[in-house]
Amino acid sequence: MCCLMVNAFNKENAINSLLMLDSNSFPGVLAIVDSDFRVLERNFPTNRNLLPTDFHDLETMLLVSPALDKVLSELDPLKK
């Protein structure tokens, strides 16, 4: 089995590409896009193959996750 990641360069390209692939019954497609303000505005396309981030953007998800604390603890100069 193979997995290929493609950068769509913006959310609209990702959504439009997903819709095009879905209309041609292309199997195994998943689009991951930033939520931005669409969730608050209740203006997000519903598609089972579209995965919006939990927060405004991916960077916010990284800051909220425990990953940042783990990286910072590894870079702590006092840690031996």
N, C-alpha and C positions, 0 to 999 in steps of 0.2 A: 504494500500500500504506500502511496506517495502523498505528500502534502506540499503545496506550493503557496507561499505567501506573496501577495501582490499589493503594492502601495497604490491606492486609488488617488492619492494626493489631495483629496477633499471629500467631505461627507456626501455631497450631491453625486459625485462620480461613483462613489461606493454604492449608494442606494440605487442609482440608475443602472449600474452594471448588475447588481443583484437582481433587480426586476427583469432585466433582459435575459439573464441566465435562467431565472425561474420560469419565464414564459417559454423557454426552449427546453424545459425539464432537465436542465443540467444538474447532475447529482453532486452532492457533497460540497455545497457552497455556503460559506458563512461570512458575513460582513460585520466587522466590529467598528463602531463609530462612536465619537464623543457625543454625550447627551446634550452638551451646551445648555441652552434654555428651553429646548423643545419639550422636555418633560414637564417643566413648570407651565408652559403654554399649552400643554396637552395637544401638541402638534407633532406627534411622532408616528411615522408609518408603522403599521403593524404587519410584521412578516416573521414567520417562525425562523427564518435564516438571518435575521437582522438582530445583532446583539449590541445594544447601547451600553456605554459604560455606566456604572452605578452613580458616578459623580459627574460634575461639569465636564471634566476632561481626564485623560489618562494620567496626566501629571499629578492631579489631585488625588487620584486613587493610589498612586505610588507614595505620596506623602502621608496618607491616612493609614496605609498598610504598615505592618511591623517590619517591612523590608528596610525602610529608612533607618530605624533604630539599629538594626543588625549591621548595616553598612557603617554607620557612625561608630558603633562599638568596636568594629574591626579597625577603624582609623584612629581610635583614641590613643594618643601618645603615652598616656599614663598606664595603659593596660599592658601587662607583661605576661 
